[in-house]
Amino acid sequence: MLVAVSMRLFSQPLAQVSHQPIQSLTMRDDDEELEEDSIHGLSFGINLGSYFANARTANVYNGSGPFEGFINEAAMVRWYSIPERIGMDGPFALSNDVREIQTFYNTQSYWFNADFAPTNMRYNPAMYVGLNMKWNFNRYAAVIMNVNATNLKAVGQFTMQITPSSQNNQFNSGTQLLSVAGEEQRFNINLGYRQGWMMGDMSNFFVQVGGSMLGTKWMENYAIVADRQFDLITQSFVAGQTPMSANPNTGIGFGAFIETGVEFWIGKYSFDLGIGFSREKVIIYTLEESVTNKWIQATFNI
């Protein structure tokens, strides 16, 4: 009798204690599933970062005159070399420009050697900005598309030889090291798939891959001589007329990209830090080169 009463008294609390952890584990799993399922659908973001262009195409701006003939025959626009544009014997040089250079360097003559142009032109790192769209299937998988743009500048140094007019000439070294530069605009459209792996409750490691389209628009190419900018892409010179610059065109190339980084979650919002590489074709007028470009960027998604 006493045994039966004792068993009846202790059976109920033991049952309650044994079921509590099972219920709490079940509720925790349900909460995690609900939290991950809530990260679903379309989000938009802003990309901010730095772009590092491959140097292989930068030498098109080195002042050697990369293209024969007119780049716009109707407007008579040429892409001149530096000797053609400002050389004393240049076929397209203006006499006023030649006199101005002679006066500035206090010389009767100047010329350019065959190896005057640099062969190691490079693009400066540039700011990379754009928009990001992402369709999340869940916290880890998504389809992404982003559009980014940047302004690039390639800079190098060329040499000009001068004959000093007197021993007091401040430019008496005979060789002048001067600057040549080119400017262009680029935009990227990337479309791909992202896969993430959990690092913590609020962070993922991710990799995204896909196709890339690159638009390249050359803008300017110029030499700095006698503290003055001489445009190398310009209209043929006609007496009594002001030369006109060319209307830049945009070359479209295609390729692929890969990007990896870390994604941080705050509810439905996320913040990415990533580094990316793209292999694509850069087209500048008739020049076409398949190169690898890279970037680092932060993305803020809402």
ABEGO torsion letter per residue (X at the ends): XAAAAAAAAAAAAAAAAAAAAAAAAAAAAAAAAAAAAABBEBBBBBBBBBBBBBAAAAAAAAGAGABBEBABAAAGBBBBBAAAAABAABAABBAAAAAAAAAAAGBABBBBBAAABBAABBBBBBBBBEBBBBBBABAABBBBBBBBBBBBBBBBBBBBBBBBABAABABAAGBBBBBBBBBBBBBBBBBBBBBBBBABAABBBBBBBEBBBBBBBBABBBBBBGGBBBBABBBBBBBGBBBBBBBBBBBBBBBBBBBBEBBBBBEABBBBBBBBBBBBBBBBEABBBBBBBBBBBBBBBX
